[in-house]
Amino acid sequence: MTATIVDGKGIAAAITENLRVQIEALGEPLHLAALSIGAHEGTLAFVKLKQKAAHAAGMTFSSYKLDGADQEEAASTLRYLAD
């Protein structure tokens, strides 16, 4: 069996471009919001990657960080974002 070299970056770029075209065709902007609770470095890095991906696909992005939030505060923020 021979190995096949896959161009992961090229595939990802094609998917992102296809998504950007589909979003643009909707005729109204899409918005992605991320809600993180706490300050774990991995979570912050993940949110930053989502922001970059959203902008590349033509979406706006906002990030909400709740340090020490309880369940009700998190639920309230989610309800706000859903409206």
Order of alpha helices (4+ residues) and beta strands (2+ residues): alpha-beta-alpha-beta-alpha
